[in-house]
Amino acid sequence: MEEAELWFQQQEVMRSESRTVTQASYVSAKRWSRPSAGTVKCSLSSKWINSTSMCGGAWILRNHIGEVLFHARDAFVPISDRLAAELRCIIWVLKSLKDLLHVDGGEIWSDYPAAIAAINNRNKWPRYNTFLDQVHQLNGELQGFVFFTSSFQANSIATDIARSVTRDGRFMSYL
């Protein structure tokens, strides 16, 4: 019974925080928008299949002109739920930006409001502490990316690439 109560509490927190995050950082534009001059913008998406716990992710890094600097796709080990999948994808993005590309600071956009709510209010999401601690540690090492929630339409390219992992079985990662 305790797990069910915790689940219902998390659902309520997710709904209320999604509304808060939505009001603070949701972009209703149907198209991708450029970041401010001198800033990079990373759009990311993960796709998770409940029946198999399979997860794929993708990200696209663009400059302030809108040019694609890098993009990547990967498949992840089975993971428990959609939020964990999105947080795992965010960790992968941050590690890639830090270790491979040496990018410091910018914007990270996800079309999953619960992930941004969890990052911004990690004390209310104790089940995901391991993931959230990694996100905050990596983000601190990167001189701080700012996290935003995008519309599904604005994030459609990253979503399509992530979906190719779970739908088409494209498990080979690339950068």
Number of C-alpha atoms within 10 A of each C-alpha: 6 6 8 9 10 12 12 11 14 16 13 12 18 20 15 14 20 21 15 14 20 20 11 11 15 19 19 13 12 13 14 16 14 15 17 13 9 9 15 24 24 25 26 30 28 33 25 25 18 13 6 11 17 19 29 31 31 30 29 23 21 20 19 15 14 14 11 14 12 14 17 18 25 22 22 19 11 15 17 15 14 19 19 20 27 26 24 23 26 28 21 18 23 25 19 15 20 17 10 10 10 11 15 17 19 20 18 23 26 28 25 21 24 25 25 26 25 24 20 15 13 18 12 17 16 12 13 16 15 11 20 25 14 17 20 18 13 19 20 13 14 19 12 15 21 12 19 22 26 26 20 19 14 20 22 18 18 24 23 16 24 26 23 19 25 21 12 8 11 16 15 9 14 9 12
